[in-house]
Amino acid sequence: MSLVGFEVEVDRSESGLETEEMTLNMGPQHPSTHGVLRFVVKADGEVMRQAIPDVGYLHRSIEKISEKVGYHGFMPYTDRVDYVAAMFCNQGWGMVSERLGGIEVPKRGEYCRVIAAELNRISSHLLSVGTMVLDIGAITPFFHAFREREKINDLLEELCGARLTYNYMRIGGVAWDLPPGYAGKVLAFLEQFEPMLEEYDSLVTSNKIYVGRCAHVAAISAEQAIDYNLVGPNLRASGVRYDVRRDQPYSVYPELEFDVPVGIGMVGTVGDSFDRYWVRLQEIRESIRILRQCFRQIPDGPVIAKVPRKFKPPAGDAYVRVESGRGDMGWYAVSDGSEFPYRCRVRTGSFAAMAIVDNISRGLMLADLVTVIASLDIVAPEVDR
Amino acid sequence: MKELLDGWIAQGVFGSLPVDLVYLIGLLAAGVVVVFGFVLNVAGVTTFVERRVWARIQSRVGPNRVGPQGILQWLADGVKLLMKEETIPYAADARLFKLAPYVVVLGFIAAFVAIPFSSALIAADLNLGLLYITSVTSLVVVGILMAGWASNNKWSLIGGIRAAAQIVSYEIPAALTIFSVVLITGTFSTQSIIQQQGWAPWSWYIFHSPFTFVGFFVLFTALLAEGNRTPFDLPEAESELVAGFVTEYSGARYLFFFLVEWGNLYVISAVLVTLFLGGWQFPVVGGLGDRPVALNALQLLTFVGKSYFGVIVIMWIRATLPRIRVDQLMTTCWKYLVPISFVNFMGTALWVAVWPDGNRVVTAAMTVLGFALVGYFLSRVVFHLRRSGARLTFSPLS
């Protein structure tokens, strides 16, 4: 990774000037490490030699808690795995429990799940895109993104009573049916929201300084992305067309039509920070498409299957994948036939993204580390769980 | 000022006090009046204006609770910061740490000495006024470097070093552009430069020649960088360096740094207005020439109005643009601004040699070009307003 115009080699032996690397402690409290992240940065002036991620500041033993609270009781805890996109965690836990217990979710319940999840995906991507621009120094686009996010929060609040930790889904379906007139409200919001994306494009995507800060910065090749097990928008930005919703379909996604946008190196290299930003913007557009289809196709009927209050799935294990806001989220659960799961394990995208930071940030400028963290969309609670 | 004191001394107002002591007290009193009566208010009101302008751009409301429309918010904030406990890090170099804000404030307030407000309102019409302004504003960098070093914090240190590199680099294009104007006027005095321009746009130096037209934008960019404003706010890049050189400061000393930051906005625009936009020039029509107080008031309004227009443009830029990276910062300066300003300097010198009294045709053409640019800009604004279907309601105080 080299920087154009900044190949300065300091000759230390002849000039007699000794320089030494500075160890900077970025985090756990730092304005741009969203949440409690910590990087130990070894910097030579403004150039980073190494940025070692230090994880574990937000470990809350969520997986262990599942062994004590049972299948139904664990649902509110899953919200806290990734509080920016809690619907997907709800959905993952619901799906893995249903697979263990062999429960079929009613069609309408599946559609409710997808509607909630796609709304949540838009809000999660808006947060990611908004904070990325904020970290690069522009303040206004952040407020514009959050203004729209508020409206989604209002919609989700109407759906399930909560704005951040939803606890909307249940094993076997969802807790409540869509409130009356909900389709109209969501469609009206989408109608108003779509032009806002164009505003975002003209304010940010085509901004010369923004492009200069993101293009060619921390490009991840497709091989590297697969080696490091990147998932979701980070993987797709590197040009790999892999989306769990399309390649290992679950829920009602096979009935829905949507594209999987990949990074094309629009202004720089394929897989650079700009591509990761751009892919998220495109995914918001795809989510809008999916939502419109959902409201067209949603059938009548019950939203939740009959599940006994004492849910005791037969002994065995199950693994499901959900395409969350940060990509392929894996939920693994082992049942020993009792009321409580024997073991639960969550595989999250942010953890893998954290691992690649050290590799791609070598030789970049200090300011680029902020861009890299923001473009990988690392959400601290998801790293540690 | 001096005449007034001399008159009072002659009348025996001060009794048998030594004359030098009277002068000293007079100077201090004038300084206190200017600083507390004007400089601090300019800086304070600018913070309030910035917060409201930002809020409007970001579809928020902004502070509107303290006083009518929140106009006293800056006083409340200032009092709050003055009352706060001031902490000095255990490992900091305490003396330098305490001294740094004063150096910064000194460099900033001293600039006001040579900035004119009307044909009569100027603290001192120095014959080297511009040179003086460029020199004293450089004091700020010493203070910032001091703050960055003395805090004994790595983020502060990086911020301080960045500020030093940035301000020193951008002084070169700024000074070259300022001196290309001096080539035309033949004087460093800020008042004489304004007097040589007229009230009408075509007599402003921005339209004097193509070189001054470009020079205006070069100087604007360079002064933005010198004032640590977006997109050049790297020294205090809050998302990278926590708060840069002010990270460890609190209370009154923190207030001083921010006072300078916002006060500098006014200084930047005032310098630009003086050099390129005709300063306080107001058409002397009717019997205005016989009524110096009214004329000076109008000139003051003109100057402050033009300056605040510049201030709002700077705020608008800050609300819109991201921050550039440190290598891009240096590239912008050394690869673009410095060569352009050199060409400008030589070009202006040639221009003045060929047409000592200016070229009326080119000036007219530049004026038309300037108005065409403004017209194009306004048409784009109208286009975007139409496309977004925005409702325009003009109520600046709501």
Contacts between the chains, C-beta under 8 A, distances in Angstrom:
chain1	res1	chain2	res2	distance
A	3	B	327	6.2
A	5	B	327	5.7
A	5	B	331	5.7
A	6	B	327	4.6
A	22	B	154	6.2
A	24	B	154	5.4
A	24	B	155	7.7
A	25	B	154	7.9
A	30	B	242	6.4
A	31	B	238	5.6
A	31	B	239	5.5
A	31	B	242	6.2
A	32	B	239	4.1
A	32	B	240	6.8
A	46	B	158	7.5
A	46	B	162	8.0
A	46	B	326	5.2
A	46	B	327	7.8
A	133	B	322	6.6
A	134	B	239	6.7
A	135	B	239	4.4
A	136	B	239	7.5
A	136	B	322	4.3
A	136	B	323	6.4
A	137	B	230	6.4
A	137	B	231	6.9
A	137	B	233	7.2
A	137	B	237	6.7
A	137	B	239	6.7
A	137	B	321	7.5
A	137	B	322	4.2
A	137	B	323	2.8
A	138	B	320	6.9
A	138	B	321	6.2
A	138	B	322	4.0
A	138	B	323	7.7
A	139	B	54	7.4
A	139	B	58	7.0
A	139	B	318	7.8
A	139	B	319	6.2
A	140	B	54	8.0
A	140	B	57	5.6
A	140	B	58	5.1
A	140	B	319	4.9
A	140	B	320	6.2
A	143	B	58	3.9
A	143	B	59	6.7
A	143	B	60	6.7
A	144	B	58	7.3
A	144	B	59	7.3
A	147	B	59	6.0
A	195	B	388	7.2
A	199	B	388	7.2
A	203	B	320	7.4
A	207	B	321	7.2
A	207	B	322	6.7
A	209	B	231	5.6
A	209	B	321	5.6
A	209	B	322	5.0
A	209	B	323	7.6
A	209	B	324	5.5
A	210	B	322	5.0
A	212	B	324	6.8
A	212	B	325	7.6
A	212	B	328	6.0
A	213	B	322	6.2
A	213	B	323	7.8
A	213	B	324	7.0
A	213	B	325	6.0
A	213	B	328	7.8
A	365	B	325	5.7
A	365	B	326	6.2
A	365	B	327	6.4
A	366	B	158	7.3
A	366	B	240	6.3
A	366	B	326	7.9
A	367	B	234	7.7
A	367	B	237	7.0
A	367	B	240	5.0
A	367	B	323	7.8
A	367	B	325	5.0
A	367	B	326	6.5
A	368	B	325	7.1
A	370	B	239	5.5
A	370	B	240	5.4
